[in-house]
Amino acid sequence: MELEFEKVEIEGLDLKEVSCKTALSRSRLEADYALNPYQGCSHGCEYCYAPYVIRDERPWGTFLDVKRNIPKVVSQEAKTKKKGLVRIGSVTDPYQKAEREYKLTRRCLKQLSKNDFPVLIQTKSDLVKRDVDILKKMESDVGFTITSLDDDFRKTFEPNAPTVAERLSAIKELKEEGIPVWVFIGPLLPYENDGEDDLNRLKETLNSLDVEEIYLDKLNMRKGIWHKIRPLLRDDLEEDYRDIYFGDDDYFERKRGPYSEIGKLVF
């Protein structure tokens, strides 16, 4: 269950193969366990909170640690740990570019399925379609993060992530295969991707794909994020953002009503 092929090279990414001692860690995110086959991410999302959770000082989006032995560790732990829901991708996307070759997420799914562990997956990638054969045989549901229907927004804030069209196509295919799908719209950036017309259009698109379970969250200005997104905002928005995040503008309280018309708020 360990790596069986040559090291993968991904342009612009410092990729290292590492070993892990544990795989299924206790989770506080509506699951019993968290599983992250990778540390780091090739999507390069400018708003990502993960580096501040794992406290990694390396520039986010430029590195990836591949836990080459994690399927073996999952196999061992699944035989001894109490059955529980496993959240895959709680910190970094389990279906980022390297997964196409390493197949660590797929191999972990096989072990979890064999031991009857249910899974909850969150991703931005259509690569999850590859593993439908396993997901259909186990208790599973898949969540897609979609921040906007506007692919220009995606190019700006999620430069290396799969396109919006690719994610919508994956949702359609998974739903057709009978796999439960939900969508996370977030983070919501004031005046960028949270306009009522845009959100309504996104909701209508998701409903047309038979997706009813929708969650929304605001942009949380964690340490280090402001200096990354500030250059990407429209010139006229900097003062508004300073008032919202560092002043006394209760913007998100005013937006709770409109947001709630789209889905369930998680803030």
N, C-alpha and C positions, 0 to 999 in steps of 0.2 A: 504493500500500500504506500510505499515511499516513491519518490520521484523516479521515473523510469526513462527519462529522456534528457536531452541536452538543456542547459540553462537557456531560458528565453531572454531575448534582447528586445527592449521596448525603447524607442527613441525618446530621449529626454528624461528617462527614468533610471535612477540608480537602484538596481534590483539586486537583492541579496537573498540567498537561501539560508534559512535559519531553522533551528529545531526548537520545539516547544515541549514543556514538561506537562502542561495541563491544556485542556481544550474546552471542556464544558464548565464555565465559571458561573457562579451564582449571579442572577440578573435582578435588577430592580425595575426593568422596563416591561411590565405586564407579561413576564415569562419567568420560567423557573431557571433557565440557563441561557447564557449568551455564548455564541460561537463565532469567532472571527478568524477565518483561515489566513487572512493577510493583515499586515499592519502597514498603514500607508495607503495611498490611493492614486490611481492614474487619472481620475476624472478632473482633478484640479479645481474643484468648486471653490469660488472665492469666499463664500460665506461659511465654509465648513467649520463646525465646532470641534471636530474630532481631535485635532492636535492639542487642544486645550484640555481635553478629557484624558488623553493618554500621556500628556506632558512630554511630547517629543519635540525637541527644538529644531529638527531638520525642516527645511522649507516644505510645506505641505504641497503635494502634487508632484514632487520631484523624486520621491523614493518609494520603494515597496519592499517589505520584508515578507518573503514567502515561507510559510511554516510547512516545510516539505514533509514532515512526519506526522502532521496533524490527523490524517485519516486513521493511522495506527493508534494514536492516542485516543481518538474518539471511539474506536472499536473497543479498546480496553475499558474506558470509563463507562461506556453505555452498558456494559455487562455488570457493573458494580453500583452505579449511581441509581437513585430512585427515579422512576419514570417521571418525566415532566416536559413541559413545553420548551422547545429550544428556539431562541430567536437568533437567526443567522443574519449577520450584517448589522449588528447593533452599533458598531463604530465605523467600520469601513465596508464598502460594497463587496459582497461575495462574488459578484459577477463582473468584475472589472476586466480589463484587457488580458491580463496574465492568466486568468481562469480558463480562457479558451484553450491554452496549451497545458497548463498544470493540472486542471480538472480537480483541484483540491475540494472545492465545494461539492462537486458531483460525488466524489469518493466518500466524503463525510455523510452526504445524504444516504448513500447506500448503507452505511453502517447504522445510521439512525433508523432507517426504515427496517433493517433486519432486526433491530431491537425494540421496535414499536414506540419510538419517540416521535411525538408530533412536532411539526416545525412551523415557524412563522418566518418568512423571508421578506426583507426589505431591500429594494434595489432600484437603480436607475437604468438597468441594462436589459435589452431584449435577449441577451444570451441565456437567460433563465428558460427560454423556450426549449433549449436543448435537453433539459432535464425533466420534461413533462412525463416521460416514461416512468421515472421514479416517483415523482410527485403524485401521480395518479394512484399509486399503490400504497400511499401512506396518508395519514391525516396531515394536511398541509394547507396553508393559505399564503398568498403572495401579495405584498404591497409594493406599489410603484410610486416613487417620488416624481411628481410633475409640477414644476413651479409656474409654468405658463405654456400656452399654446404657441406663443411667439418664439420661433427658433432663434431670432436675433437676441432675445433675452438669454436663451440657453447658451449661445455662443459667447456672450459677454461674461456671464456669471458661472457657467458650467462648461468651460471651453472644450474639454476633452470627453465629456459624457455623451452617450448615445443621443441621437436626435429625438425630438418630441414625436415625430412620426414613427420612429422605430419602437418607442415605448408604447404608443397607442396600438401598434400592430401586435405587439407581444400581449397586451391586455386582451385584445380580441381573440387571439389564438388560445390563450389560457382559459378564457371564459368558455370558449367552444369545447374545450377538453373537460369542462366541468370542475375546474380548479377555482376555488373562491379567490377573488381579487378585490383589494381595496386600494385606495389612492390617498397619498399624503401630499397636500398642496402646501409647500413650505420650503424655505421660509418666505413669508410675505414681506416684501420690501415696500415701504411706503411710497406711493406715487409711481412705482415701477411696475409691479406685477399684481397689484391689488385693486385695480379699478373694478367697479361693479360690473360693467359690461364685459370685461375680460373674464372675470370670475364666473359670471353667468354662462358665458360661451363655453368655458372649460367644463362647468358642471353639465351642461346640455350634451357636450361631446361624450363625457364619461357615462352619463345616463343612457346615451344611445348605444353604448357598448355593454349595457346591463350592469354598470357599476353604480351601486347605491351607497356604499360605505366610503365616506370621504372625511378626511381629517384635515384641519388647517392649523398652522402655527406661524407666529410672527418671527421676524428676524430678532434674535437675541444678540445684543452687541457685547459678545464676550471679548476678553482681552485679546488684542491683536487683529480683530476683524475690521475695526474702523479704518485702519490705515490701508487695508487691502481693498475694501469696497469704495472708499471715498473717491479715488481716481476714476472709478467706473460709473459713478452717478452722473446724471445730467448736471450741467453747470449750475442750474438754478435750484438744485435740491440740497446743496450742502447746508445752507442755513436752516432749512426745514428739519434735516436730520439732526443737527445739533440741538434744536429745540426739543425734538422728540426723545432723543436718547441721552442728552446731557442737560436738558432744561426741564421745563414744567409742562410741556405740551402732552395732554392725555390722549394722543392720537388713537392708540389702540383701544382704549375704552370706548371712544366714539365709533370705532369700526366694528365693535363686537356684534352689533345688530346685523349689518350687511354681511359680515363674514358668516354668521350663524345661519343665514339663508342658504349657504352653500354646503355646509357640513358641520361636523362636530369640532369645536375649538379645543385645543390641547394647551392653552395658556390661560 
